[in-house]
Amino acid sequence: MFISFEDVLATSEPILITISPSMENVIFDGKWTNLSEWKQSSYNLYTFDDEIVIHLRTAHFEDYIYVFIDPVNDQTLDKNMDEATVCLDGKNNKNRLHDTDDFCFSVLLENNTGSVFQGNNLNDSITSMKKIPNPDNFIAISTISDENDRYSKTPHPSYEFKIPIELLERSDNYGFYISVYDASLEKFYSWPENATRQNSLDFPSPSTWGDIISPDKSLPEMNLPILIFSIMFFSIILIQSKIKLYKQHLCY
């Protein structure tokens, strides 16, 4: 069932992510292509001290998490310089150091490939995020918004992500972090706000990330082939157990 969180308060924590089959119809072109495209998704609004506003949409469906970041106040349009980043902690263990279940996904304005980084904790004193090959079906794309944008008709950067859940442990609770870099101001805007950044390769500690949860436990999803296989597997075990008990009964 689709659950709408459009009315959730902007300051609500954690972020509540919803299941949305309509995500299959998203046209990944880096902007809000039509007025209904991202409508069936969770909504959060973040306003910063200097009146910068970021609209965040999130959803999941089958094997993917979907994120749309819309910083409507950035009107300088610094191509290949403005940037958005999404980070997910698969175990949500709030480690101080980045480990292998921590992933960050970034894309520059007017870029259609994006980059993926994974925690590469070498020992207790060294931590880093290592760039890895983009996984199959991963999408990170950005362009300049247009008149179809739900929140502002004035051109500004916008960012779309399609993230494979297989990179993470399937869970209904992940660590979550986003940031937007405004190149004209040379400033990062982050959620949570205490998770600050100095540059594009400076990823905050997972201990400072917030949470994104599935309140109806629809995440993690189990795709249909796996579900069918699981039902058949347990049905066979149940039938075999009953046959075994029946034969034991006959022996008596």
C-alpha positions as CSV (number, residue, x, y, z in Angstrom):
1,M,0.0,0.0,0.0
2,F,1.2,3.5,-0.8
3,I,1.6,5.7,2.2
4,S,2.0,9.5,1.7
5,F,4.2,11.5,4.1
6,E,3.7,14.8,2.3
7,D,2.4,16.4,5.6
8,V,5.3,15.2,7.8
9,L,6.9,18.2,9.5
10,A,10.0,19.4,7.8
11,T,12.1,19.0,11.0
12,S,10.9,15.4,11.5
13,E,13.6,12.9,12.3
14,P,14.2,10.2,11.1
15,I,13.2,10.5,7.4
16,L,10.2,8.3,6.7
17,I,10.7,6.5,3.4
18,T,7.6,5.0,1.6
19,I,7.1,2.3,-1.0
20,S,6.0,3.6,-4.3
21,P,5.4,1.5,-7.5
22,S,5.2,4.8,-9.4
23,M,9.0,5.1,-9.2
24,E,9.1,2.6,-12.1
25,N,7.7,5.5,-14.3
26,V,10.3,8.1,-13.3
27,I,12.2,9.5,-16.3
28,F,15.7,9.9,-15.2
29,D,16.8,13.1,-16.8
30,G,18.0,15.0,-13.7
31,K,14.9,17.1,-13.2
32,W,11.2,16.9,-12.3
33,T,9.9,16.0,-15.8
34,N,6.2,16.3,-15.1
35,L,4.1,17.4,-12.1
36,S,3.2,13.9,-11.0
37,E,6.5,12.2,-11.5
38,W,7.9,12.3,-7.9
39,K,4.6,13.1,-6.2
40,Q,4.1,9.6,-4.8
41,S,7.1,9.7,-2.5
42,S,8.1,10.9,1.0
43,Y,8.7,14.6,1.4
44,N,11.1,16.5,3.6
45,L,11.9,20.2,3.6
46,Y,15.1,21.7,4.9
47,T,15.7,25.4,5.4
48,F,19.1,26.7,6.4
49,D,20.1,29.9,8.3
50,D,20.9,31.8,5.1
51,E,17.5,30.9,3.7
52,I,18.7,28.2,1.4
53,V,15.9,25.7,0.9
54,I,16.3,22.0,-0.1
55,H,13.3,19.9,-1.0
56,L,13.9,16.1,-0.6
57,R,11.9,13.3,-2.0
58,T,12.6,9.6,-1.2
59,A,11.0,6.3,-2.0
60,H,11.8,2.7,-2.5
61,F,10.4,0.0,-4.8
62,E,11.6,-3.6,-5.3
63,D,15.4,-3.5,-5.6
64,Y,16.0,0.3,-5.5
65,I,16.0,3.4,-3.3
66,Y,15.1,6.6,-5.1
67,V,16.2,10.1,-4.1
68,F,15.4,13.5,-5.6
69,I,17.2,16.6,-4.3
70,D,15.9,20.0,-5.2
71,P,17.9,23.0,-4.0
72,V,15.6,25.7,-5.3
73,N,17.5,28.8,-4.1
74,D,20.7,28.0,-6.0
75,Q,20.2,30.0,-9.2
76,T,23.9,30.5,-10.2
77,L,24.0,27.2,-12.2
78,D,27.7,26.3,-11.9
79,K,27.9,23.4,-14.3
80,N,30.2,20.5,-13.3
81,M,30.8,22.3,-10.0
82,D,27.5,22.3,-8.1
83,E,27.1,18.8,-6.6
84,A,24.7,16.6,-4.6
85,T,25.7,13.6,-2.4
86,V,23.6,10.9,-0.8
87,C,25.1,8.5,1.8
88,L,23.7,5.3,3.2
89,D,25.0,3.2,6.1
90,G,23.8,-0.4,5.4
91,K,24.1,-1.5,9.0
92,N,23.3,1.9,10.6
93,N,25.9,1.1,13.2
94,K,26.9,4.8,13.6
95,N,30.6,4.0,13.5
96,R,33.0,6.8,13.9
97,L,35.0,5.5,10.9
98,H,33.7,4.6,7.5
99,D,33.5,0.8,7.0
100,T,32.5,-1.4,4.1
101,D,28.8,-1.1,4.6
102,D,29.0,2.7,4.2
103,F,28.3,4.1,0.7
104,C,28.2,7.6,-0.8
105,F,26.8,8.6,-4.2
106,S,27.6,11.9,-5.8
107,V,26.8,13.7,-9.1
108,L,27.8,17.1,-10.5
109,L,25.4,19.5,-12.2
110,E,24.9,18.6,-15.8
111,N,26.5,15.2,-15.3
112,N,24.8,11.9,-16.1
113,T,27.1,9.3,-14.6
114,G,27.8,10.1,-11.0
115,S,30.3,8.5,-8.7
116,V,30.1,5.8,-5.9
117,F,32.3,5.6,-2.9
118,Q,32.6,2.8,-0.3
119,G,34.1,2.8,3.2
120,N,37.6,1.6,3.2
121,N,38.5,1.4,6.9
122,L,42.1,0.2,7.0
123,N,42.6,0.2,10.8
124,D,41.4,2.0,13.9
125,S,43.4,5.2,13.0
126,I,42.9,5.4,9.2
127,T,39.5,5.9,7.5
128,S,38.6,6.8,4.0
129,M,36.0,6.4,1.3
130,K,37.3,4.7,-1.8
131,K,35.8,5.3,-5.2
132,I,34.5,2.1,-6.7
133,P,33.0,1.2,-10.1
134,N,29.4,2.2,-10.5
135,P,27.1,-0.8,-9.9
136,D,24.7,-2.1,-12.6
137,N,21.5,-0.1,-12.9
138,F,22.8,2.7,-10.6
139,I,21.7,6.1,-11.8
140,A,22.9,9.6,-10.7
141,I,22.0,12.4,-13.0
142,S,21.6,16.2,-12.7
143,T,20.5,19.0,-14.9
144,I,18.8,22.4,-14.7
145,S,15.2,22.3,-13.6
146,D,12.5,23.9,-15.7
147,E,8.8,24.9,-15.6
148,N,7.7,21.4,-14.5
149,D,9.5,21.7,-11.2
150,R,7.0,21.3,-8.3
151,Y,8.6,23.9,-6.1
152,S,10.1,26.6,-8.3
153,K,9.8,27.6,-11.9
154,T,13.1,29.6,-11.7
155,P,15.9,27.5,-13.2
156,H,18.1,25.8,-10.5
157,P,20.1,22.6,-10.1
158,S,18.2,19.3,-9.4
159,Y,19.5,15.8,-8.8
160,E,18.0,12.3,-9.3
161,F,19.4,9.0,-7.8
162,K,18.4,5.4,-8.3
163,I,20.5,3.3,-5.8
164,P,20.5,-0.5,-5.9
165,I,19.6,-2.0,-2.5
166,E,21.9,-5.0,-3.2
167,L,24.9,-2.8,-2.2
168,L,23.4,-2.6,1.3
169,E,22.1,-5.1,3.8
170,R,18.3,-5.2,3.3
171,S,16.9,-3.4,6.3
172,D,14.0,-1.1,7.3
173,N,16.5,1.3,8.9
174,Y,19.6,2.8,7.3
175,G,22.0,5.6,8.3
176,F,21.3,8.5,5.9
177,Y,23.0,11.7,4.9
178,I,22.7,14.2,2.1
179,S,24.6,17.3,1.1
180,V,24.4,19.9,-1.6
181,Y,27.4,22.0,-2.7
182,D,26.7,25.5,-4.0
183,A,29.9,26.4,-5.9
184,S,29.1,30.1,-6.2
185,L,29.0,30.4,-2.4
186,E,31.7,27.7,-1.9
187,K,29.5,26.2,0.7
188,F,28.0,22.7,1.6
189,Y,24.5,22.4,2.9
190,S,24.0,19.1,4.8
191,W,21.4,17.0,6.6
192,P,21.9,16.4,9.4
193,E,23.3,19.9,9.7
194,N,26.0,18.9,12.2
195,A,27.5,16.5,9.5
196,T,29.6,19.2,7.9
197,R,32.0,18.9,4.9
198,Q,35.1,20.8,3.8
199,N,35.4,19.4,0.2
200,S,33.9,16.8,-2.1
201,L,36.1,14.0,-0.9
202,D,35.5,14.8,2.8
203,F,32.7,12.5,3.9
204,P,31.4,13.1,7.4
205,S,31.6,10.3,10.0
206,P,28.7,7.9,9.9
207,S,28.2,8.6,13.6
208,T,26.8,12.0,12.5
209,W,24.4,10.7,9.9
210,G,20.7,10.6,10.5
211,D,18.2,7.8,10.0
212,I,15.9,6.8,7.1
213,I,13.3,4.2,8.1
214,S,10.4,2.3,6.6
215,P,7.6,2.8,9.2
216,D,5.4,0.1,7.6
217,K,8.4,-2.3,7.3
218,S,7.8,-2.6,3.5
219,L,11.6,-2.0,3.1
220,P,13.4,-4.3,2.7
221,E,11.4,-5.7,-0.2
222,M,11.7,-9.2,-1.4
223,N,11.4,-9.5,-5.2
224,L,8.9,-11.9,-6.7
225,P,11.3,-14.7,-7.8
226,I,12.9,-14.9,-4.4
227,L,9.5,-14.8,-2.7
228,I,8.3,-17.7,-4.8
229,F,11.4,-19.7,-4.3
230,S,11.2,-19.2,-0.5
231,I,7.6,-20.3,-0.4
232,M,8.4,-23.4,-2.5
233,F,11.5,-24.2,-0.4
234,F,9.6,-24.0,3.0
235,S,6.6,-25.9,1.5
236,I,8.9,-28.8,0.5
237,I,10.5,-28.9,3.9
238,L,7.0,-28.9,5.5
239,I,5.8,-31.7,3.2
240,Q,8.9,-33.8,3.9
241,S,8.5,-33.3,7.6
242,K,4.8,-34.5,7.5
243,I,5.8,-37.5,5.3
244,K,8.5,-38.4,7.8
245,L,6.1,-38.2,10.7
246,Y,3.5,-40.3,8.9
247,K,6.1,-43.1,8.2
248,Q,7.1,-43.0,11.8
249,H,3.5,-43.4,12.8
250,L,3.1,-46.4,10.5
251,C,6.1,-48.1,12.1
252,Y,4.4,-48.0,15.5
